[in-house]
Amino acid sequence: MHNSIYNYYIIERCPKRNENVLSASRQSSILKTIFKASLVGISVGFPVGIAITQGYTWYRNKEASQTYHLQGKEEKTKILQEKPPVPISREVISPVDATDLKLILYQYQTCPFCCKVRTFLDYYGISYEIVEVDPVLRKEISWSTYKKVPILLAEVDSGYQPLNDSSMIISLLASYLKDRSQKINDLVDYYPSIAMHDENQKLKYEIMNKYFLMYQENLPTKTDEIMKERQWRKWVDDEFVHTLSPNVYRTLDEAYKTFNWFSEVGKWGEYFPTWERLIMINIGATAMWLISKRLKKKHNLKNDVRESLYDGINKWLRAIKKRGGTFMGGEKPDLSDLAVYGVLKSIEGCSAFKDALNNTTLSTWYNAMTKEIEEHSGSKYLMAK
């Protein structure tokens, strides 16, 4: 453990699950899940044929016609009366936390969006509990209608408020930290989840205002800086993060090394039984290697995907240099600094990250950010409650 008094204390809470107590029905369910996941992994990336394509198009349009009445409708995230009966994996305790927040983060350790949330919490010195989610079976979030991570569960007066989407979570918490008179469950109303159809006519829910901080009476004066911060945060989600997967899963060998690193840093051997961990590594690595080819094309990355990663990093570093400070936020990180650092943190153990350090000048900014976060520097900027 680092000797700095600012470091977190990490308490392990969840022992490895018993591998020998699976019922026959549970084993059958697992086998079915493995079979389905295998089919998905095998089929991704291969031509589907004209007949299937036409059939899918017809089905997609038919499905969309059945959901048009939901267009523009808001989906309310209900407060839970009780905490989900899922064991806590570990507890992260900050000695400088003065927020009184009680938070549980449902995450994958190396998910870039989860890393963004952890980076924010660590920078401001906020304590939190972690539930490590199996990225294949995802049974740890079976209680939620939102089937992605991160999910942050905040204890409020009337129960437990689920917060979904990394950018919304960060904006809401940043709003709360700037004005502690606002309640978490009241702030949720400023970030409604609205139904809409995407370009493929698939119904999805989009969180409105997720890059906006909710100021009450204390309106900011430097509106230009706030606009730039918001634009860069959006760039991270819409562009930069999409360069990561095609790079860390560039080859099948690289995909396996990446998933083995995920297993190591995520402590899958401690939190999940052996059979489950092997599914996560083998199915996950193979599927993501195949999917990465589609993502490369979808996001118009260069033939050598490393160049697209370097381009994104260099674009970010040039903007900081033009800004004139150590960080995009000047002399201290802003939310866009935390977002870029968070997504890069998710690939820190991968060869793509090492290549980025060797082929760009990333290390100066990245090391300065690491120091700020390890010392929880954001805690000194928080106003007393």
Residue pairs with C-beta under 8 A, 6 or more apart in sequence:
1 7
2 374
4 374
4 375
5 95
6 95
6 96
6 125
6 374
6 375
6 376
7 374
8 92
8 93
8 94
8 122
8 127
9 92
9 93
9 95
10 90
10 91
10 92
10 93
11 90
11 91
11 92
11 93
12 89
12 90
12 270
13 87
13 88
13 89
13 90
13 91
13 129
14 87
14 88
14 89
14 90
14 132
14 270
14 271
15 270
16 269
16 270
16 271
16 272
16 273
17 271
17 272
17 273
17 276
18 273
19 273
19 274
19 275
22 30
30 275
33 136
33 137
34 279
34 283
37 136
37 279
37 283
37 287
38 283
40 287
41 283
41 286
41 287
41 290
44 287
44 290
44 291
44 294
45 290
45 291
45 293
45 294
48 56
60 200
60 201
60 202
61 201
63 201
63 202
64 197
64 201
64 202
64 203
67 195
67 197
67 203
68 197
70 195
70 203
71 195
71 196
71 197
72 194
72 195
72 196
73 194
73 195
74 192
74 193
74 194
74 195
75 193
75 194
75 195
75 205
76 193
77 146
77 161
77 162
77 163
77 164
77 188
77 193
78 162
79 156
79 158
79 159
79 160
79 161
79 162
79 185
80 143
80 153
80 159
80 160
80 161
80 162
81 158
81 159
81 160
82 159
82 160
83 104
83 153
83 160
84 143
84 153
86 131
86 140
86 143
87 131
88 104
88 129
88 130
88 131
89 130
89 131
89 132
89 267
89 271
90 129
90 130
90 132
91 127
91 128
91 129
91 130
92 121
92 127
92 128
92 129
92 130
93 127
94 122
94 125
94 126
94 127
94 376
94 379
95 125
96 125
96 376
96 379
97 125
97 126
97 127
97 379
98 379
98 382
98 384
98 385
99 124
99 126
99 177
99 382
99 385
100 385
101 126
101 127
101 128
101 154
101 173
102 154
102 155
103 121
103 126
103 127
103 128
103 129
103 152
103 153
103 154
103 155
104 128
104 129
104 130
104 131
104 152
104 153
104 160
105 114
105 117
105 118
105 121
105 128
105 129
105 130
105 131
105 150
105 151
105 152
105 153
106 131
106 133
106 140
106 141
106 144
106 149
106 150
106 151
106 152
106 153
107 114
107 117
107 118
107 130
107 131
107 132
107 133
107 149
107 150
108 114
108 132
108 133
108 135
108 149
108 262
108 266
109 132
109 262
109 265
109 266
109 267
110 261
110 262
110 265
110 266
110 346
110 347
111 135
111 149
111 150
111 346
112 241
112 244
112 342
112 343
112 345
112 346
112 347
113 149
113 150
113 165
113 166
113 241
113 342
113 343
114 149
114 150
114 166
114 346
115 342
115 343
115 345
115 346
116 166
116 167
116 170
116 236
116 338
116 339
116 342
116 343
117 150
117 152
117 166
117 169
117 170
117 342
118 342
119 338
119 339
119 341
119 342
119 345
119 373
120 169
120 170
120 173
120 174
120 335
120 338
120 342
121 128
121 173
122 373
122 374
122 376
123 333
123 338
123 372
123 373
123 376
123 377
123 378
124 177
124 376
124 378
124 379
124 382
125 376
125 378
125 379
126 173
131 140
132 140
132 266
132 267
132 268
132 271
132 272
133 140
133 141
133 149
134 140
134 272
134 276
134 280
135 280
135 284
136 276
136 279
136 280
136 283
136 284
137 276
137 279
138 147
141 147
141 149
141 151
144 151
144 162
144 164
146 162
146 164
148 164
148 165
150 166
150 169
151 162
151 163
151 164
152 162
152 163
152 169
153 160
153 161
153 162
153 163
154 160
154 161
154 163
154 184
155 161
156 183
156 184
156 185
157 183
157 185
158 185
161 184
161 185
161 188
163 169
163 172
163 184
163 188
164 193
164 207
165 207
165 210
167 207
167 210
167 211
167 233
167 237
167 339
168 191
168 207
168 210
170 335
170 338
170 339
171 191
171 209
171 210
171 211
171 212
171 213
171 214
171 335
172 184
172 187
172 188
172 190
172 191
172 214
174 213
174 335
175 182
175 187
175 190
175 213
175 214
175 215
176 182
176 184
176 187
177 382
177 383
178 213
178 215
178 218
178 383
179 215
179 216
179 218
180 383
180 385
181 216
182 214
182 216
187 214
190 209
190 212
190 214
191 207
191 208
191 209
191 210
192 207
192 208
192 209
193 205
193 206
193 207
193 208
194 205
194 206
194 207
194 208
195 203
195 204
195 205
196 203
196 204
196 205
196 206
197 203
197 204
198 204
211 230
211 233
211 234
212 230
213 226
220 226
225 334
228 328
228 336
229 328
229 329
229 334
229 335
229 336
232 316
232 319
232 328
232 336
232 339
232 340
233 335
233 336
233 339
236 336
236 339
236 340
236 343
237 339
239 299
239 312
240 312
240 316
240 340
240 343
241 343
242 295
242 298
242 299
242 301
243 299
243 301
243 305
243 308
243 309
243 311
243 312
244 309
244 343
244 346
244 347
244 352
245 288
245 291
245 292
245 295
246 292
246 293
246 295
246 296
246 299
246 301
246 305
246 308
247 305
247 306
247 308
247 309
247 347
247 350
247 352
248 254
248 255
248 258
248 347
248 350
248 352
249 255
249 258
249 285
249 288
249 289
249 291
249 292
250 292
250 305
250 306
250 352
251 289
252 285
252 286
252 289
254 289
254 350
254 351
254 352
255 285
255 286
255 288
255 289
255 292
256 281
256 285
257 350
257 351
258 285
258 288
258 347
258 350
259 280
259 281
259 284
259 285
259 288
260 281
261 349
261 350
262 268
262 281
262 284
263 269
263 277
263 280
263 281
264 349
265 349
268 277
268 280
268 281
269 277
272 280
295 301
296 305
301 308
302 308
302 311
306 352
306 355
306 359
309 352
309 355
309 356
310 356
310 359
310 360
313 356
313 360
313 362
314 360
316 328
316 340
317 360
317 361
317 362
317 365
319 328
320 326
320 327
320 328
320 365
323 330
324 330
325 331
326 365
326 368
327 333
327 334
327 337
327 365
327 368
327 369
328 334
328 336
328 337
328 340
329 335
329 336
329 337
332 372
332 377
332 378
332 381
333 341
333 369
333 372
333 377
333 378
337 369
341 366
341 369
341 370
341 373
344 353
344 356
344 362
344 366
347 353
356 362
357 363
357 366
372 378
